[in-house]
Amino acid sequence: MDAGTRRTAFYSYLPPGDYRFRVAACNRDGIWNDGESGLELTVSRHFWQTWWFIMLAGISLMVSVAGTVRIAEKRKLNLRLKHLEQERAAGTGTDPHRQDLHDEMGAKLCRISFLSEHARRGDLPPGELQDQITSISDASREVLHSLDEIVWAVNPQNDTLEHVASYTSDSMRRSIFR
């Protein structure tokens, strides 16, 4: 770089690295001196340009993102848990078995109502009346059994494998010996 008549050299930006500054000069008559002078320079990196800082920043970024995701997921699970606890306390859970039991019990109670109304009229022969009374009795027993299942399922003490196995075996025994 020709400096002209200046006696100084300016470099506004030198990237990190090793440099050799060479100077050759001439007098006013344009006669150049025989040798050049030189200066060895090393421009160091700023700390934020070093490999260890970049690595540390990358790891910190990954830990921050992972921590944020973990906190968000934990918060989401806690909200879901609170929602489920509120549903359970209010008894409005969206359990499909609950709807099935409700429909089943409603149908059986309607059948009991219909059969008892038909039997109450008194215009049936004794054999058919006896069959209707037996049907009413069977349907009532089934409704009671369904109610027993609901009460057992809502009891939090029955939320163990041992209680489930015991209840299942008792239910199977009852259905076999009917």
C-alpha positions as CSV (number, residue, x, y, z in Angstrom):
1,M,0.0,0.0,0.0
2,D,1.5,3.3,-1.0
3,A,1.4,5.7,1.9
4,G,2.4,8.8,-0.1
5,T,4.0,11.5,2.0
6,R,2.5,10.3,5.3
7,R,4.8,8.9,7.9
8,T,2.1,6.7,9.5
9,A,0.0,3.7,8.3
10,F,-3.6,3.1,9.4
11,Y,-5.4,-0.2,9.3
12,S,-9.0,0.1,10.4
13,Y,-9.6,-3.7,10.7
14,L,-7.2,-6.6,10.7
15,P,-8.7,-10.0,11.3
16,P,-7.0,-12.2,13.8
17,G,-3.8,-13.8,12.4
18,D,0.0,-13.3,11.9
19,Y,1.2,-10.4,9.8
20,R,4.5,-9.0,8.6
21,F,4.6,-5.2,8.2
22,R,7.2,-4.1,5.6
23,V,8.4,-0.6,5.1
24,A,10.5,0.8,2.2
25,A,11.2,4.5,1.9
26,C,12.6,7.0,-0.5
27,N,13.9,10.6,-0.1
28,R,12.6,13.8,-1.7
29,D,14.7,13.1,-4.8
30,G,13.0,9.8,-5.3
31,I,15.9,7.6,-4.4
32,W,14.9,4.5,-2.6
33,N,16.9,3.0,0.2
34,D,18.5,-0.4,-0.3
35,G,16.8,-2.4,2.3
36,E,13.4,-2.7,3.8
37,S,12.5,-2.8,7.4
38,G,9.9,-5.2,8.8
39,L,7.9,-5.9,11.8
40,E,6.2,-9.2,12.8
41,L,2.7,-8.7,14.2
42,T,0.2,-11.1,15.7
43,V,-3.4,-10.0,16.1
44,S,-5.1,-12.1,18.7
45,R,-8.7,-13.2,18.6
46,H,-11.2,-11.5,20.9
47,F,-12.4,-13.9,23.6
48,W,-15.8,-14.2,21.9
49,Q,-14.0,-15.4,18.8
50,T,-12.2,-18.3,20.5
51,W,-13.3,-21.9,20.0
52,W,-13.9,-22.5,23.7
53,F,-16.2,-19.5,24.0
54,I,-18.2,-20.5,20.9
55,M,-18.5,-24.1,22.3
56,L,-19.6,-22.8,25.7
57,A,-22.2,-20.5,24.1
58,G,-23.5,-23.3,22.0
59,I,-23.8,-25.6,25.0
60,S,-25.5,-22.8,27.0
61,L,-28.0,-22.3,24.2
62,M,-28.8,-26.0,24.0
63,V,-29.2,-26.2,27.8
64,S,-31.4,-23.1,27.8
65,V,-33.7,-24.4,25.1
66,A,-33.9,-27.8,26.8
67,G,-34.7,-26.2,30.1
68,T,-37.3,-24.0,28.6
69,V,-38.9,-27.0,26.9
70,R,-38.8,-29.0,30.1
71,I,-40.4,-26.1,32.1
72,A,-43.1,-25.7,29.4
73,E,-43.9,-29.4,29.4
74,K,-44.0,-29.6,33.2
75,R,-46.3,-26.6,33.3
76,K,-48.5,-28.2,30.6
77,L,-48.6,-31.5,32.6
78,N,-49.5,-29.7,35.8
79,L,-52.3,-27.9,34.1
80,R,-53.6,-31.2,32.7
81,L,-53.4,-32.8,36.1
82,K,-55.3,-29.9,37.7
83,H,-57.9,-30.1,35.0
84,L,-58.3,-33.9,35.6
85,E,-58.5,-33.4,39.4
86,Q,-61.2,-30.8,38.9
87,E,-63.1,-33.1,36.6
88,R,-62.8,-35.9,39.1
89,A,-63.9,-33.6,42.0
90,A,-66.9,-32.5,40.0
91,G,-67.6,-36.0,38.8
92,T,-67.7,-34.9,35.1
93,G,-64.9,-37.0,33.8
94,T,-65.0,-38.0,30.1
95,D,-64.7,-41.7,30.8
96,P,-66.4,-43.7,28.1
97,H,-67.3,-46.5,30.5
98,R,-69.2,-44.0,32.7
99,Q,-71.5,-43.2,29.7
100,D,-71.9,-46.9,28.9
101,L,-72.9,-47.6,32.5
102,H,-75.3,-44.7,32.5
103,D,-76.9,-45.9,29.3
104,E,-77.1,-49.5,30.5
105,M,-78.7,-48.5,33.9
106,G,-81.1,-46.2,32.2
107,A,-82.3,-48.9,29.8
108,K,-82.6,-51.4,32.7
109,L,-84.6,-49.0,34.8
110,C,-86.9,-48.2,31.8
111,R,-87.4,-52.0,31.4
112,I,-88.2,-52.4,35.1
113,S,-90.7,-49.5,34.8
114,F,-92.3,-50.9,31.7
115,L,-92.6,-54.5,33.1
116,S,-93.9,-53.4,36.5
117,E,-96.5,-51.2,34.8
118,H,-97.6,-54.0,32.6
119,A,-97.8,-56.4,35.5
120,R,-99.7,-53.8,37.6
121,R,-102.6,-53.8,35.1
122,G,-103.4,-57.3,36.2
123,D,-104.7,-58.6,32.9
124,L,-102.0,-61.3,32.5
125,P,-102.3,-65.0,33.0
126,P,-100.5,-66.2,36.2
127,G,-97.6,-67.9,34.3
128,E,-96.8,-64.8,32.3
129,L,-97.2,-62.6,35.4
130,Q,-94.6,-64.8,37.2
131,D,-92.2,-64.4,34.2
132,Q,-92.6,-60.6,34.3
133,I,-91.9,-60.5,38.0
134,T,-88.8,-62.7,37.5
135,S,-87.7,-60.3,34.7
136,I,-88.2,-57.3,37.0
137,S,-86.2,-59.0,39.7
138,D,-83.3,-59.9,37.3
139,A,-83.2,-56.4,35.9
140,S,-83.2,-54.9,39.4
141,R,-80.3,-57.2,40.4
142,E,-78.3,-56.1,37.3
143,V,-78.9,-52.4,38.1
144,L,-77.7,-53.0,41.7
145,H,-74.6,-54.8,40.3
146,S,-73.9,-51.8,38.0
147,L,-74.2,-49.4,40.9
148,D,-71.8,-51.6,42.9
149,E,-69.3,-51.4,40.1
150,I,-69.6,-47.6,40.0
151,V,-69.1,-47.2,43.7
152,W,-66.1,-49.6,43.7
153,A,-64.5,-47.8,40.7
154,V,-64.8,-44.3,42.3
155,N,-63.2,-45.4,45.6
156,P,-59.5,-44.3,45.4
157,Q,-58.5,-47.1,47.8
158,N,-59.2,-49.5,45.0
159,D,-56.5,-48.0,42.7
160,T,-54.1,-50.9,43.2
161,L,-53.4,-54.0,41.2
162,E,-54.3,-56.2,44.1
163,H,-57.7,-54.7,44.5
164,V,-58.4,-54.8,40.8
165,A,-57.4,-58.5,40.7
166,S,-59.6,-59.3,43.7
167,Y,-62.6,-57.5,42.4
168,T,-62.3,-59.1,38.9
169,S,-62.1,-62.6,40.4
170,D,-65.1,-61.9,42.7
171,S,-67.1,-60.6,39.7
172,M,-66.2,-63.7,37.6
173,R,-67.1,-66.0,40.5
174,R,-70.5,-64.2,40.9
175,S,-71.3,-64.4,37.2
176,I,-70.4,-68.2,37.1
177,F,-72.5,-69.1,40.1
178,R,-75.6,-67.2,39.0
